[in-house]
């Protein structure tokens, strides 16, 4: 599905924007407006729970720079629970995620109309590779548009200001750079701390009570985002790692994930000798945050909850394969990354339209013993 969307987006950049430039030059980006005239700001990030976690403190900076402006956000409806954890955004537009092409067109037209009625002064596009989002901003007649420079000359012409999409910098710095045209400098990046949700806290405590966990526990997240499942460490490695972790340190293990990952986690647990627990599909975002907050360690593939765990300051260990920790590492000091850095790595990029087709990636052949030994030295040996 993700590969199809990328091809569609490529076609829009290659065909639609050149046609717009020729036949509707008046839609091209307008001039910068003075800060005091900015009353409504729209930010866009459709994909990625981890990306949203990294963007969240930047929204605070935008609010400080434009205290009298309304802050709007456009994202996929799968991120609805995430925005319940923050009050910084005044209003969120949730774009329904669907694989139905006709529905995508319908929603696109509908949201374009809604955004046009808002009379938005400034749009900030945090998407790294999404010409569709820019097309919506153009057709919504938002004249001041900021985003990342793309490979398409005619796409860039429809931005008021573009920022270099530097693949060598961490994603937090890349997102920060998008705000430079607004006079918001990088500064020292720090995650926003999620607020404590009393209702979520009660549910997590009840779940732990049901499975009789009273000692410290480790959360393991064997899934990853739907856009590229090739980032997953092998399920047999997770089984061996969890078994050896329990044997060596006597800690309980809870697996987390979304409803689509229930079966893969059941497979991991059935392959284990020790007892572990499957919390996949049982938790919303607020409840996941509370579970991670009281865990002693979070182990995961490169995926969104990594940055939630890092924002909470808990011990974090991440296995990287087709993506690079130079780009996506957690920013807390008490974290550890596992990465083979082969000649072909990384092979999955967010700055172009390449999609890795590797079905048996050697970059993920990191042994469970290596992971456990390094984790033990860093987090368990005092």
C-alpha positions in Angstrom: 0.0 0.0 0.0 2.8 2.4 1.0 4.6 1.7 -2.3 1.4 2.5 -4.3 0.9 5.8 -2.4 4.5 6.8 -3.2 4.0 6.1 -6.9 0.9 8.2 -6.8 2.7 11.0 -5.1 5.6 10.8 -7.6 3.1 11.2 -10.5 1.6 14.2 -8.8 5.0 15.8 -8.5 6.1 14.8 -12.0 2.8 15.6 -13.9 0.3 17.6 -11.9 2.5 20.4 -10.6 4.1 21.2 -14.0 0.6 21.5 -15.5 -0.5 23.7 -12.7 2.5 25.9 -13.2 1.8 26.3 -16.9 -2.0 26.7 -16.8 -2.6 28.2 -13.4 0.6 30.3 -12.5 -1.5 32.4 -10.1 -1.7 29.4 -7.7 2.1 29.5 -7.2 3.4 30.5 -3.8 2.7 34.1 -2.8 4.9 36.6 -0.8 5.7 36.3 2.8 3.3 38.1 5.1 4.2 40.0 8.2 4.1 38.1 11.5 1.5 40.3 13.0 -0.9 39.5 10.2 -0.7 35.7 10.8 -3.9 34.7 12.6 -4.2 31.1 11.6 -1.5 28.5 11.1 -1.9 25.0 9.7 0.7 22.2 10.3 0.6 19.0 8.3 2.1 15.6 9.3 0.0 12.6 8.1 2.3 9.7 8.8 4.1 8.6 11.9 3.5 8.5 15.7 7.2 9.0 16.3 7.3 12.0 13.9 4.4 13.6 15.8 6.2 13.0 19.1 9.2 14.8 17.7 7.1 17.6 16.2 5.1 18.3 19.4 7.8 20.5 21.1 8.1 22.5 17.9 4.4 23.3 18.1 5.1 24.9 21.4 7.8 27.1 19.7 5.3 28.1 17.0 2.8 29.1 19.7 5.5 31.2 21.5 6.4 32.9 18.2 2.8 33.6 17.3 0.9 33.8 20.6 -2.2 35.3 19.1 -2.6 32.9 16.2 -4.8 29.8 16.1 -2.9 26.6 15.5 -4.5 23.9 13.4 -3.2 20.5 12.4 -4.0 18.0 9.6 -3.1 14.3 10.2 -4.5 10.8 9.6 -7.4 9.7 11.8 -5.2 6.9 13.2 -3.5 9.6 15.3 -6.6 10.8 17.0 -5.6 9.4 20.4 -2.2 11.0 20.2 -3.6 14.6 20.0 -5.8 13.9 23.1 -2.5 14.0 25.0 -1.7 17.6 24.2 -3.6 20.8 24.4 -1.2 22.9 22.3 -3.3 22.5 19.1 -6.5 24.5 18.9 -8.1 22.3 16.3 -7.2 19.0 14.5 -8.4 17.8 11.1 -8.4 14.0 10.9 -8.0 12.7 7.4 -9.5 9.2 7.2 -6.9 6.6 6.1 -8.3 4.4 3.4 -7.1 2.1 0.6 -10.1 3.1 -1.5 -8.8 5.4 -4.3 -12.2 7.0 -4.9 -12.6 7.7 -1.2 -9.2 9.3 -1.1 -10.3 11.7 -3.9 -13.5 12.5 -2.1 -11.8 13.2 1.2 -9.2 15.3 -0.6 -11.8 17.5 -2.1 -13.8 17.7 1.1 -10.8 18.8 3.2 -9.6 21.2 0.6 -13.0 22.9 0.9 -12.9 23.0 4.7 -9.4 24.4 4.7 -10.3 27.1 2.2 -13.1 28.3 4.5 -10.7 28.6 7.4 -8.8 31.5 5.6 -5.5 30.2 6.8 -2.5 32.6 6.6 0.4 30.2 7.0 0.9 26.5 6.3 3.8 24.4 7.5 4.3 21.1 5.8 6.3 18.6 7.9 5.9 15.9 5.3 9.2 14.6 3.9 7.9 13.1 0.8 4.3 14.0 0.1 3.3 16.2 -2.9 -0.4 15.5 -2.2 -0.3 17.5 1.0 1.2 20.5 -0.8 -1.4 20.2 -3.6 -4.1 20.5 -0.9 -2.5 23.6 0.5 -2.3 25.1 -3.0 -5.9 24.4 -3.9 -7.0 25.7 -0.5 -5.4 29.0 -1.5 -3.0 29.3 1.5 -0.5 31.6 -0.1 2.3 31.4 2.5 3.6 27.8 2.4 6.7 26.4 4.0 8.1 22.9 3.4 11.1 20.7 2.5 12.7 21.2 -0.9 11.9 18.3 -3.2 13.5 16.8 -6.3 10.8 18.4 -8.5 11.5 22.0 -9.6 7.8 22.7 -10.3 6.8 21.4 -6.8 9.3 23.8 -5.1 7.8 26.7 -7.1 4.6 26.3 -5.1 6.3 26.8 -1.8 6.9 30.3 -0.5 9.9 29.1 1.4 11.7 25.8 1.1 14.3 24.2 3.4 16.9 21.7 2.3 16.0 18.1 3.0 19.3 17.0 4.4 19.4 13.2 4.8 22.5 13.5 7.1 20.8 15.2 10.0 18.5 13.8 12.6 14.8 14.1 11.9 14.4 16.4 14.9 16.9 18.9 13.3 15.2 18.5 9.9 11.8 19.4 11.4 13.3 22.3 13.3 14.9 23.7 10.2 11.4 24.0 8.6 10.7 26.7 11.1 13.9 28.7 10.3 12.0 31.0 7.7 9.7 32.0 10.6 12.6 33.2 12.7 12.5 30.1 15.0 16.0 28.8 15.5 17.0 25.2 16.3 18.3 25.7 19.8 18.6 22.6 22.1 16.0 20.1 21.2 14.0 18.4 24.1 11.0 16.2 24.0 7.7 17.4 25.3 6.6 15.5 28.4 3.2 13.9 28.0 0.7 14.7 30.8 -0.5 12.0 33.2 -3.9 10.6 32.3 -5.6 9.4 35.5 -8.1 7.2 33.6 -5.3 5.6 31.6 -3.2 5.1 34.8 -6.1 3.3 36.5 -6.6 1.0 33.5 -2.9 0.1 33.3 -2.8 -0.7 37.0 -5.8 -2.9 36.7 -4.3 -4.8 33.8 -1.1 -5.3 35.7 -3.0 -6.5 38.7 -4.9 -9.1 36.6 -1.7 -10.7 35.4 -0.1 -10.3 38.9 2.9 -8.2 37.9 4.3 -6.6 41.0 8.0 -6.4 40.2 9.8 -4.4 37.5 8.9 -5.3 33.9 10.2 -4.7 30.4 8.0 -3.7 27.4 8.9 -5.2 24.0 7.4 -3.8 20.8 8.0 -6.2 17.9 5.9 -4.4 15.4 6.5 -1.3 13.3 4.5 1.2 11.2 2.4 -0.1 8.3 4.5 1.8 5.7 7.4 -0.7 5.8 7.2 -4.0 7.7 10.7 -4.8 6.6 12.0 -2.9 9.7 10.9 -5.8 11.9 13.5 -7.9 13.8 12.8 -11.6 13.3 10.0 -13.0 15.6 12.3 -15.9 16.6 15.0 -13.4 17.7 12.3 -11.7 19.9 11.4 -15.0 21.4 15.0 -15.9 22.3 15.8 -12.4 23.6 12.7 -12.3 25.8 13.4 -15.8 27.2 17.1 -15.0 28.0 16.1 -11.6 29.5 13.7 -13.3 31.9 16.3 -16.0 32.8 19.2 -13.6 33.3 17.4 -10.7 35.1 14.2 -12.2 36.5 12.1 -9.4 35.0 8.6 -9.8 33.6 8.0 -9.1 29.9 5.0 -7.4 28.3 4.6 -7.2 24.6 2.9 -4.1 23.1 1.5 -3.5 19.7 -1.6 -2.6 17.6 -4.5 -4.9 16.8 -2.8 -6.0 13.6 0.2 -7.3 15.6 -1.7 -9.5 18.0 -1.0 -12.6 15.9 2.7 -12.0 15.5 3.1 -11.4 19.2 1.2 -14.6 20.0 3.6 -16.4 17.6 6.6 -14.9 19.6 5.1 -16.0 22.9 4.3 -19.5 21.7 7.9 -19.9 20.7 9.1 -18.9 24.2 9.9 -21.2 27.1 9.1 -18.5 29.7 5.8 -16.8 30.4 5.2 -13.4 28.8 2.1 -11.2 28.3 0.5 -9.8 25.2 -1.0 -6.3 25.6 -1.3 -5.7 21.8 -4.7 -4.0 21.0 -5.5 -3.5 24.7 -4.1 0.0 25.0 -4.8 3.3 23.4 -2.0 5.9 23.1 -2.6 7.4 26.6 -2.5 3.9 28.2 0.6 3.0 26.3 2.3 6.1 27.6 1.3 5.2 31.2 2.6 1.6 30.7 5.9 2.8 29.4 6.2 5.4 32.1 6.4 2.7 34.8 8.4 0.2 32.9 12.1 -0.3 33.4 13.1 -0.8 29.8 11.6 -0.5 26.3 12.9 -2.7 23.5 11.7 -2.1 20.0 12.2 -2.0 16.2 12.5 1.5 14.7 9.0 2.7 15.1 6.9 5.5 16.7 6.7 4.3 20.3 10.5 4.5 20.5 10.2 8.3 20.7 7.3 8.2 23.2 9.5 6.0 25.4 12.5 8.4 24.9 10.3 11.4 25.8 9.4 9.7 29.1 13.1 9.3 29.9 13.0 5.5 30.3 15.7 3.1 29.2 15.3 2.5 25.5 16.9 -0.1 23.2 16.2 0.0 19.4 17.1 -2.4 16.6 17.7 -0.7 13.3 17.9 -2.3 9.8 16.9 -0.6 6.6 16.8 2.8 8.4 19.6 4.5 10.2 19.9 5.6 13.9 21.7 8.7 12.6 18.3 9.8 11.3 15.9 8.2 13.8 17.7 7.4 17.0 15.9 8.2 20.3 17.3 11.4 21.8 17.3 10.4 25.5 20.8 9.7 26.9 19.8 6.4 28.4 19.3 4.7 25.1 21.2 2.2 23.0 21.0 1.5 19.3 21.8 -1.7 17.4 22.8 -1.2 13.7 25.1 -3.2 11.4 25.7 -0.3 9.0 26.3 -2.5 5.9 27.4 -1.1 2.6 23.8 -1.2 1.4 22.5 0.5 4.5 20.3 2.5 4.9 18.1 1.4 2.0 14.8 3.0 3.1 14.7 6.8 2.7 12.1 9.4 3.6 13.6 12.0 1.2 12.9 10.2 -2.1 10.7 7.6 -3.7 12.9 4.5 -3.1 11.2 1.5 -1.4 13.4 -1.4 -0.3 12.3 -4.7 -1.8 14.8 -6.8 0.3 12.8 -9.7 1.8 15.6 -11.2 3.9 17.6 -8.3 5.1 21.1 -9.1 6.5 21.0 -5.7 8.2 18.6 -7.2 10.8 20.6 -10.3 11.5 21.7 -9.0 14.9 21.8 -11.8 17.3 19.6 -11.8 20.4 22.6 -12.6 22.5 24.4 -9.5 21.3 21.4 -7.3 22.1 20.9 -8.8 25.6 24.6 -8.5 26.5 24.8 -4.8 25.6 21.5 -4.1 27.3 22.6 -5.9 30.4 25.9 -3.9 30.6 24.1 -0.6 30.1 20.9 -1.0 32.1 21.2 -3.9 34.5 24.8 -4.0 35.8 25.4 -1.4 38.5 
